[in-house]
Amino acid sequence: MAVPKKKVSKSRRDKRRTHHRLDPPAVVEDRHSGEYRRPHHIDLKTGMYKGRQVLAVKQRDQEEDEED
């Protein structure tokens, strides 16, 4: 059975745990639309990625009118 030979100090324990934190997600402001998005991800509001249209975006105005 593995048993520690010596007590681990608070300082050494805390140094080991410095990388256990949660980092906030990286967010950038889109140059064209001004919306916030994750870097290297598609802008879901416009469907653009690297200046190209890669996703067909549904029109929200028409959907809201149909529901009413």
C-alpha positions, 0 to 999 in steps of 0.5 A, a space after each residue: 500500500 502506498 503511504 507518504 513518507 513525509 507530511 506534505 507542507 501547505 506550501 507544497 500542496 498549494 503549489 501543486 493545486 495552482 493549476 486546478 482552477 477554472 479559467 473563464 472561457 475566452 470571448 472576443 468581439 466580432 469585428 463586423 457584427 459587434 457580437 461576442 463569440 468564442 475565438 475560432 468558432 462560427 458567429 451563430 447570429 450571422 453564420 460567418 466564419 473567417 469572412 465566409 458564410 458557412 451557416 444558413 441563418 433563420 430569420 427570427 422576425 418571420 418566426 415570431 410573426 408566425 407564432 403569434 
